[in-house]
């Protein structure tokens, strides 16, 4: 059943119940009031007559003549004979059954369009007092007819008012329904009513807009993830294919090679195998970082880890100018992962930054976060690298080539470690002219 049909039926039901209850109650109360007035007069008249007196009949005639309520009085003798002794109202059209006569003695009863009250006499007979209530019944019928007409007009007015009130909302519901069907078919550009307010329709429209926005974000993220995965698989396949090709080539030389060539080929095969092993280990580390959060959290002095890492770098290049500006920072983290991050950072500096170029390392806290800046005065990265960010197997320029011995996963591992520890890493231009690696971690 459509919503509009339900609304109109509900309106009709409410109008019917309300109007019928109020109207019929008023009509019945008015009718009961009039009949009760007549009953009161008849009861009062009957009470004025002494049924044991020999003058009961003449007293009844006198009361009938002076009564404000017109009535007829009938005498019923003990043998059942009937005599009309006062004719100022409707007469009985049929004899009263004995059961009705007994009830009429106690209180006036309705008999058709009449009220009948009875008085028992000492000789065994009865006096019957009859008054008409046909006028009250006619008024009751007229009032009921007027109530029905008024109800019909009220019902029509309420349906019209409901239609005028809800037509815009119902139109919006139809638009929302049409848009929802399009969204279900994959069309996220479907037009939704742009209404502001607090009605349920407006709240539904805002909720659907929010849902579409989140769906669009999820689809964009899925496309981006799919593209990144395709790039990753392609790059990984290419990186693994190269050492395998070298290994195959040297392996084919071994059967017919002399001792010197076999020795040279074996050494190169071992180097390529080591390179592949390092790449596989890096890939496994990346997979582990992406699948689970660190569980071995402990209190770590980040400044001490940084100092140790760059002291090791100083050993590799004694003439390298390194300046440390380290604030004491203590946080709950994974020292092993942090050590791997710093090892990658120092390895990159050792490989790609000239030994005479300055290195500046700063460690501070901002709010509830620790910030580590590793800057160098080396050649830095191309401008496009800062815009595109970190990508697996991405070597940012020719100077950072495979001859340096890397797998192309170093920066990806650093980014994965930062994300795994609840932080992030960014690349930007250093104030020294080279590369600045900024690591942010929560102080938890």
N, C-alpha and C positions, 0 to 999 in steps of 0.2 A: 504494500500500500504506500502511495506517495506521501511525502511529508505534508504537502498542502491539504490532501484529503484528510489526513489525521488531524491537522490543526482545525479544519472546518468542522469535522465530526466532534472534536473535543469542545469547540465553541458551542455547537448546537446542543451537546449534552449538558454543558454547564448552564446554558440559557434555559434549557428545558427543565432541568431539575430546580434551578433557582426560581424561575418564574412560576412553575407549577406549585412548588412548595409555598412560596409567599402568597401567590394569588389564591390558591385553594384554601390555605389557612385563613386568609382574611374573609373569604366568602363563607366558609364554615363557621367561623367565629361570629360573623354578623347574623347568620341564620340561627345559630344556637342561642344568640342573645335575644332575638325576637321570640323564638319558641319558649325560651326560659321565662320571658316576661308573661306570656300567655299562661304558662303552667303556674306561675306564681299567683296570678289572679284567680285561676280556677281552684288552686289549693286553698287560697284564702277564703274564697266563697264557700267551699265545701266545709271548711273548718267552722264556719259560722252557723252550721245547721246541726242540731242535736238529733242523731238518728233514733234515739229512744223516745223522743217526744211525739205525742199524737198530732202536733202541729208541724211536723217535719216537712210535709208536702207543701202546706201553705207558706212556711218559711222559705222553702226553696223557690216558690213562685215569686215571692217578694224580692228575694235576692237577685233572681234572674232579671226582674224589671229594672233594678237600680244598678246592675253590674256595668262597669265601664267596658267590659269585654263582652260582645254579643255572644250569646250561647243559647242552645235549646236544652230543655230539661225533660227527661222521659222517666216515667214511673214504671218499674217492672215488678208486678205482684209476685207473691210466693209461687203461684201456679205457672208463672212465665208469661202472663198477659202483659201487653205493652200499651201504655197510654202516654200521649204527648201532652204535658201539662204546661209547657212554656215554649213558644215557637219564636225564637229570636236568633236563630243560627241554623247551621246545617243539621239535618236529622241523620240518624243512623240508617245506612242503606242495607245493613245486614245485622243479624243478632251477633252479640259478642260471645265467643266461646267461654266456657266457665274459667279456663285458665287465664284468659285475657281479662275477664271480669275481676278475678282475684287480684291481678296486678294493678288494675285501674283503681281498686279500693285503696291501695297503698300509695300510688302516685299517678298522675296523668300519663297516659300512654298514647302513642301515635297510632292512628288507624286510617290508612290512606292519607287523605288531605285533612283529617280532623285530629283533634286532641280529645280524648275521652277520660273523664274522671268519674269514679263511682263512689256512692255512699251506702253502706249497709244500714237497713232499718230494723227496728226491734221485731217487726212482724215477719221477718224473713225476706222482705222485698228489697229492692234497690232503687236508688235515684241515680240516673245517668246524666252527667253534664257534658255537652258536646260543643266545642268551639272550632272554628275553621282556621287552618294554618295554610290554606291555599295561597294566600297573598305572600306569605313569607317564602313558600316554596317557589312561587313565580319569580320573586325577587332573587332568590338563590340561583335559579336558572339563568336569569338575565345577567347577574354578576359573573357567573361562570363563562357565559358567552363573551362578555366584555374582557374578561381575563384572557381568554384564548386569543382574541383579536390583538390585545395589547402584547401578549407573548409573541405572536407572529411578527408584529412590527419590531419588537425588541430583538428577536432573533435575527431578523434581516439587518437591523442596525449594527448588531454585534459582529455579524459575519463581514459586513462592509468595513467596519472599523478594524477588524483583524486583518482583512485584505490590504487596507491602506497602510497599516502599521508594518506588516511583514513582507510586503511585495518587494521592497529593495533587498531585504535579507534573503528572501527566497531566490531572487535573481542572482545574488552573490553566491548562494549555495549551488545553484546550477552552474555558475562559472567555475567555482571551486571543483565541483564534480567533473566537469569537462577537462579542467586542467590536470586533475589527479589521474584521469584515464590516459592523458597524453604523457604524463610523467611515468606512469606504469609501463608505457610503450617505449620509454627511453628518451622522450623529448623533454629535457630539463629547461628549455626556454619557454615552456607553457606560461601563458599570461594568468597571473593570480590577482584577485582584487587587492588593490593597495589602499586599505582602509585603516584609519587610526581610531582607536576607541577601546572600550572595555567589554563590548558584547562578545558572546560566545563565537559569533561568526567572524568577527575581527580577530579574536584570539586564534581561531582555527586557521585563518589566512596567514597570520604571522608565523604560526607553528609550521605550516606547510612551506612557507618561504625559507624558514630556518632549515627545515629538512632538505629542501632542494639545494640550498647553499652548501650544506654538509655533504650531500651526495656529489655535488659538483667538485668539492674539494677532494673527496675520496677518489672520484674518477680521475681527477688530475694527478693525485698522488700515485694512483695505480699505473697511469700512463707513464709518469716519470720513473716509477720503480721498474716498470717493464723495460723502458728504454735503457735505464742504467744497467739492468740485468743483462740485456742483450749486448750492451757495450762491454760489460765486464766479461761475459762469456767469450765474446770475440777477441778481446785483448788477451784474456788468459790463454785462449787457444793459440793465439799468435806467439805469445811469450813462451809457451811450452813447446811449440812446434820447432822453434829455432834451435834449442839445445838438442832436441831429439834428432833433428836433421844432421847436426854436427856429429852427434854420437854415431848415427848410422853411417855417415861418410867415413869416419875414422875406423869404424868396425869393419867396413868392407876392405880397407887397406891392410888390415892386420895379417891376413893369411899369406900374402905375397911380399910383406915388408921385411926389410932387414932389421937387425937388432936396434939400430939407432932410431929408425922410423917407428918401430913398435913401441919403443920407450916414449918417444914424443907423442905418439897417438894415444897411448894409455894415459899419459898425464893430462892430455886435453879432454879425454873422455871423463876422467875423474873430476876435472874442474866443472864440466857441464853437468855431471850428475850432482855435484855439490850445489851448483846453482839451482838445479831443479828441486833438490831437497829443501834448500832455503826458501824457495818460492812456495812449495807445498806447505811448509811450516807456517809461513806468513798467511797463506790462505786459510789454514786451519785456525790460526789465531783470530783472523777476521771473523770467521764463522762463529767461533766461541764468543767473541765480543758482542756479536749481533743477536745471539740466542739467549744469553742469561746475564742477569745483573750480578755484580760482585757479591760474594758471600763471606769472604775472608777480610772483612773490614777491621782495621785496627787503628789506633792512634799513630799518626805519622807526622814527623817533623819535615815538612816540605822543604824548608830552607837547607836542611842538612843534606837531603837527597840531591838538591840542585848543586850545592857546593861540591859534593863528591863527584857528580857527573862531569862538571867543568874542570875539576882538578885532573880527572882522567884525560880530558881533552887537552889540557895544558901539557901533560906528559907526551902526548902524540905530537904536539907542536910547541916546543918550549919557547919559541920566539913569538907565538901568537899573543897579541894584546887582548886580555880578557878582563873586563871590569864587572864585579858582582855588587849589586845593591840589593841585599836580601834582608827583608824584615822577618823576624821570627814568626813562623806560621805553623800552627798545629791543627790537624784536621783528621777526621775519621775516613780512611781511604784504603786502597790496596797498594802497598808499597811496591809489589812486584810489577804491577801494571804501570805505576808512575815511573819506576826505574826503566821499563821498556820505552816509555814515551821519551824520557830524557836521553836514553841511549840513541834513539833514532834521531832526535834533534841534534845531538853532538856529532853523530856520524855524518849527517848532512853537511854540517859546518866543516868538518874535517875533509870531506870529499870535494865540496863545491866552492868553499870560501877560501881565497888566498890566505896564506899563513900570516902575511903582514897586515891583513884587514882587521879592524877592531871588532870585538864582540862585546856587547853590553847586555847583561842579564839583570832584570829587576823583578822583585817579588814584593807585592803589597796586598793589603786587604781593602775591599770596598763593600761596606755593609756586611752582608752575610756570605760574601764570596771572596776567594783568593784569586789574584791575578798575577800570572807569570808572563813576562815579556822577554823574548829572546831575539835580540836584534844584532844584525851584522852589517859591515860596510862592504860586503861583497857585491857581485854583479846583480844580485836580486833576481826577480822573475819578470817575464814579459807582462805588459799591462793586462793582457787578456787573461792571464793566470789568476790575477786577483779577482777578476769578475766571475770566472767560471768556477772557482773554488777547487776543492780537493776531489780527485777522481782516481779510482784504482788504475794502476799501471800507467798513470799519466806522468810523463817526464816533460817538465815545463819548457825546456829549450834544449838545443843540441849539446850545450856544454854539460848537461846532466845526462849523459848517455850511458848505455849499458857497459861501456868500458870502465866506468867508475865502480862497477860491481854490484849495483843495486838491483832489486826486483821490480821497482816501480810501485811497491806497496807501502813504502815507509810512511808517507803522509797519510794514506788511508788508515794504516794501523794507528797512527797518532790520533786521527779524528775518531776512530772507533773506541780507543781507550778513553778519550775525553767524554764521549757520549755515554759509554758504559759506566763511568764514574759520576754521571749526573751533570757534567759540564759541557763545554764546547771549545773548539779551537778555530781560530781565524788567521788567515794570511793577509798581511797588508804591507804597504811600503814602509820601510824603516826610516827613522829620522837620520840614520847614518848613511842612507843611500842604498842599502841592500834590502834584505828580507826581514820582516818582523813576524814572529810566530807568537800569537797571543792565546794563552791557555787560561780558561776560567773554570774554577771548581767551587762547589758549595762547601761552606765551613760547617759540616754537620758533626 
